[in-house]
Amino acid sequence: MTTTTTTDLPAPAATRLRAPSWRDPRLLVGVLLVLGSVVLGARVVATADDTSPFYAAAHPLVPGDRVEADDVVVVDVLLADSSSTYLAADADLEPGTVATRTVGQGELLPRAALGSQGDVAVQAVGVPVEGERPSGLVTGAVVDVWVAQRDPDRAGA
């Protein structure tokens, strides 16, 4: 019978750690996965963007104000069924177009709020305000105006 000692057994060669290399296939696969996911994500977001450019008021517009290019800004919005209600940014503003009703700052510009000077149903009236002007009184603000006729029979009327 032959006896075998541990020194007689074949010993596998020890694999040593190698310094990382730029040619490592795992690095290449990782970079390709990251680039692929970025490109795919950007494509999905780009195809999901169904917004369209429309005009919005750059500042409050009151009835009778001329509406020109400086009075509007282009905003991208997602409108489902009501896109024909508002003025698209690819439409030109006709010369002489005025606001026929009050349009707040940042509000989309409704087609129904635009017309000619003859379409304006209200008349602007200047009302002098004595003393300090109230802080909430700004262009386009809605105010109540009360008028009382003088009563000649009352003192101080």
Secondary structure by P-SEA (a helix, b strand, c coil): ccccccccccccccccccccccccaaaaaaaaaaaaaaaaaaaaaaaaccbbbbbccccccccccccccccbbbbbbbbccccccccccccccccccccccccccccccccccccccccccbbbbbbbbcccccccccccbbbbbbbbccccccccc
